[in-house]
């Protein structure tokens, strides 16, 4: 039930405790009458110098995942928005669906996840196949992102992972580094660029990049918040975050048809 400030909706936003990008970017995209209520998945800011270290990071997230959901639902949100993405891609499409259904069962709420949001966003732009992906991850996570997207029918031509050396280091990646990463991906004759990893502060840069690259550049925080809006019937157009937020006021039918064919309820 909406309250005095969130008279349209109250959303529970779940992010790792080390993440400093999701909260400000989501708040910049927030439509009038919607309030975001952020809960933190506690994880240590341990060094990450290998695939094994990244797997340990994922284990730390999984230990606290359920607790964070249980905490945020005490404020009685209408919907959940996942402000962390790696786990939503992990294991491919079917595992992502299992995760989504588990979140819905635990919370009793619909949820916007980065995995769903990225594939839905890509389908807005027609018959896109060849994509390039920018991440802050190590190869073990990049492989899971590639697996998910290819199981959704896209060809991941190239992935550029920054191999950030700690969770907080992701937010320190500079605009120039992200821009150079996009330009490198664009050299591979791709039809769209996708950025994952919610602590990369790329929402506004992606919007600018699509203007001069003349192709879709999808930042995961933008896609995830856009998905939450559209799944809840909000057709608001938010300037400054690219064509996804201004041109596409509904989830694409091709995405809804695909998810319906998986035999599970949609995350709306």
C-alpha positions in Angstrom: 0.0 0.0 0.0 1.6 3.3 -1.0 2.3 5.9 1.7 2.3 9.7 1.9 5.7 10.1 0.1 5.5 7.0 -2.1 2.0 7.6 -3.2 2.6 5.7 -6.4 4.9 3.0 -5.1 7.5 2.1 -2.5 10.3 -0.1 -3.8 12.8 -2.2 -1.8 16.2 -1.9 -3.4 18.8 -4.6 -2.5 22.5 -3.8 -3.0 25.8 -5.1 -1.6 27.1 -3.1 1.3 30.2 -2.1 -0.8 28.2 -0.6 -3.6 28.1 3.2 -3.9 26.7 3.6 -7.4 23.2 2.0 -7.3 21.6 4.2 -4.7 22.5 7.6 -6.3 21.8 6.4 -9.9 18.4 4.8 -9.0 17.5 8.0 -7.1 18.3 10.1 -10.1 15.9 8.0 -12.2 13.1 7.9 -9.6 9.8 9.1 -11.0 7.7 11.5 -8.9 5.7 9.6 -6.3 8.0 6.6 -6.1 10.3 6.0 -3.2 13.4 3.7 -3.0 14.3 1.9 0.2 17.8 0.5 0.2 18.9 -2.5 2.2 22.5 -3.7 2.2 23.8 -7.3 1.6 26.7 -7.3 4.1 29.9 -8.3 2.5 33.6 -7.6 3.4 35.6 -5.5 1.0 38.1 -8.3 0.5 40.8 -8.2 -2.2 39.9 -9.9 -5.5 42.9 -11.1 -7.5 41.7 -14.3 -9.1 38.6 -16.3 -10.2 38.8 -18.1 -6.8 38.6 -14.8 -5.0 35.6 -13.8 -7.1 33.9 -17.0 -6.3 34.5 -16.3 -2.6 32.9 -12.8 -3.1 29.8 -14.6 -4.6 29.7 -17.0 -1.6 29.6 -14.0 0.7 26.7 -12.4 -1.2 24.7 -15.7 -1.1 25.1 -16.0 2.6 23.4 -12.7 3.2 21.0 -12.6 0.3 17.9 -14.0 2.1 18.5 -11.9 5.2 18.6 -8.7 3.1 15.2 -9.5 1.5 13.6 -10.3 4.8 14.9 -7.0 6.3 13.6 -4.8 3.4 10.1 -6.4 3.3 9.5 -5.1 6.9 9.0 -1.6 5.4 6.2 -3.1 3.3 7.5 -2.3 -0.2 5.3 -2.9 -3.2 8.1 -4.4 -5.3 11.8 -5.3 -5.2 14.6 -4.0 -7.4 17.8 -5.9 -7.4 20.8 -3.6 -7.3 23.3 -6.3 -7.8 23.7 -8.3 -11.0 26.3 -11.0 -11.0 24.1 -13.6 -9.2 21.2 -13.0 -11.5 23.2 -14.2 -14.5 25.0 -17.0 -12.7 24.3 -20.5 -14.1 22.4 -19.3 -17.2 18.8 -18.6 -18.1 17.1 -21.4 -16.2 19.1 -20.8 -13.0 18.1 -17.1 -13.3 14.4 -18.0 -13.5 14.8 -20.3 -10.4 16.4 -17.4 -8.5 13.7 -15.0 -9.5 10.9 -17.4 -8.4 12.7 -18.0 -5.1 12.9 -14.3 -4.4 9.2 -13.9 -5.2 8.3 -16.9 -2.9 10.4 -15.5 -0.1 9.1 -11.9 -0.4 5.7 -12.3 -1.9 6.6 -9.5 -4.3 7.5 -9.0 -7.9 11.2 -8.3 -8.7 13.3 -6.5 -11.3 16.6 -8.3 -11.8 19.5 -7.3 -14.0 19.4 -10.5 -16.1 15.7 -10.0 -17.0 16.2 -6.3 -17.6 19.2 -6.6 -19.9 17.5 -9.1 -22.2 14.2 -7.2 -22.2 16.1 -3.9 -23.0 17.9 -5.5 -25.9 14.6 -6.8 -27.4 13.3 -3.2 -27.5 15.7 -2.5 -30.4 14.5 -5.1 -32.8 16.3 -8.2 -34.0 19.7 -7.6 -32.3 22.0 -10.5 -32.2 25.7 -9.5 -32.0 26.5 -7.8 -28.8 29.6 -6.7 -26.8 29.6 -6.7 -23.0 31.5 -4.5 -20.6 32.0 -5.7 -17.0 34.0 -5.0 -13.8 34.3 -8.8 -13.3 36.9 -11.6 -13.5 36.6 -14.3 -16.2 34.6 -16.7 -14.1 31.8 -14.1 -13.9 32.1 -13.0 -17.5 31.6 -16.6 -18.5 28.3 -16.7 -16.6 27.1 -13.5 -18.2 28.0 -14.9 -21.6 26.2 -18.1 -20.9 23.0 -16.3 -19.8 22.9 -14.0 -22.8 23.6 -16.7 -25.3 20.9 -18.9 -23.9 18.6 -15.9 -24.4 19.5 -16.0 -28.1 22.2 -13.3 -28.4 25.7 -13.8 -29.7 28.3 -12.4 -27.3 31.0 -11.4 -29.7 33.3 -9.9 -27.2 33.5 -9.3 -23.4 35.8 -6.7 -21.9 36.2 -7.3 -18.1 38.1 -4.9 -15.9 39.1 -7.5 -13.3 38.6 -5.0 -10.5 40.6 -5.9 -7.4 38.0 -5.4 -4.8 34.2 -4.7 -4.6 34.7 -1.0 -3.8 37.3 -0.6 -6.6 34.5 -1.1 -9.1 33.0 2.3 -8.3 36.5 3.9 -8.8 36.6 2.9 -12.5 36.9 6.2 -14.3 34.7 7.6 -17.1 37.7 7.4 -19.4 38.3 3.8 -18.6 34.7 2.9 -19.3 34.7 5.0 -22.5 37.9 3.3 -23.7 36.2 -0.1 -22.9 33.2 0.8 -25.0 35.3 1.9 -27.9 37.3 -1.3 -27.8 34.1 -3.4 -27.8 32.7 -1.3 -30.7 35.6 -2.4 -32.9 34.1 -5.9 -33.2 31.2 -5.0 -35.4 28.5 -5.4 -32.7 25.0 -4.2 -32.9 24.6 -3.2 -29.3 26.7 -2.7 -26.2 25.7 -3.9 -22.7 27.3 -3.0 -19.4 26.8 -5.2 -16.3 28.1 -4.8 -12.8 25.9 -2.4 -10.8 28.8 -0.6 -9.0 30.1 0.7 -12.3 28.6 4.2 -12.4 27.7 4.2 -16.1 24.1 5.3 -16.5 24.7 8.8 -17.8 27.8 7.8 -19.8 25.9 5.1 -21.6 23.2 7.6 -22.6 25.9 9.9 -24.2 27.7 7.0 -25.8 24.7 5.8 -27.7 24.5 9.2 -29.4 27.9 9.1 -31.0 28.2 5.3 -31.5 24.7 5.4 -33.1 23.7 2.1 -31.5 22.1 0.9 -28.2 24.4 1.2 -25.2 22.6 -0.4 -22.2 23.7 0.3 -18.7 22.5 -2.3 -16.2 21.3 0.2 -13.6 19.2 2.0 -16.2 17.8 -1.2 -17.6 16.9 -2.5 -14.1 15.1 0.6 -13.0 13.4 1.0 -16.4 12.2 -2.6 -16.1 10.8 -1.9 -12.6 8.9 1.1 -13.9 7.5 -0.7 -16.9 6.6 -3.9 -15.1 4.6 -1.7 -12.7 2.7 0.1 -15.5 4.7 3.4 -15.2 5.1 5.0 -18.6 7.2 7.9 -17.4 9.9 9.2 -19.7 13.1 10.1 -17.8 15.6 12.4 -19.6 19.3 11.9 -19.4 19.5 8.2 -19.3 19.2 7.3 -23.0 16.6 6.1 -25.4 15.5 3.2 -23.2 14.1 5.6 -20.7 12.5 8.0 -23.3 11.4 5.8 -26.2 10.2 2.5 -24.7 7.3 2.9 -22.4 6.4 -0.8 -22.2 8.2 -4.1 -21.9 8.6 -5.6 -25.3 6.1 -8.3 -26.4 9.0 -10.5 -27.6 10.4 -10.6 -24.1 7.0 -11.3 -22.5 6.3 -14.0 -25.0 9.7 -15.6 -24.3 9.4 -15.6 -20.6 5.8 -16.9 -20.8 7.1 -19.8 -22.8 9.4 -20.7 -19.9 6.3 -21.8 -17.9 6.8 -19.4 -15.0 4.9 -16.4 -13.9 6.4 -13.1 -15.1 8.2 -10.9 -12.6 5.6 -8.1 -12.7 
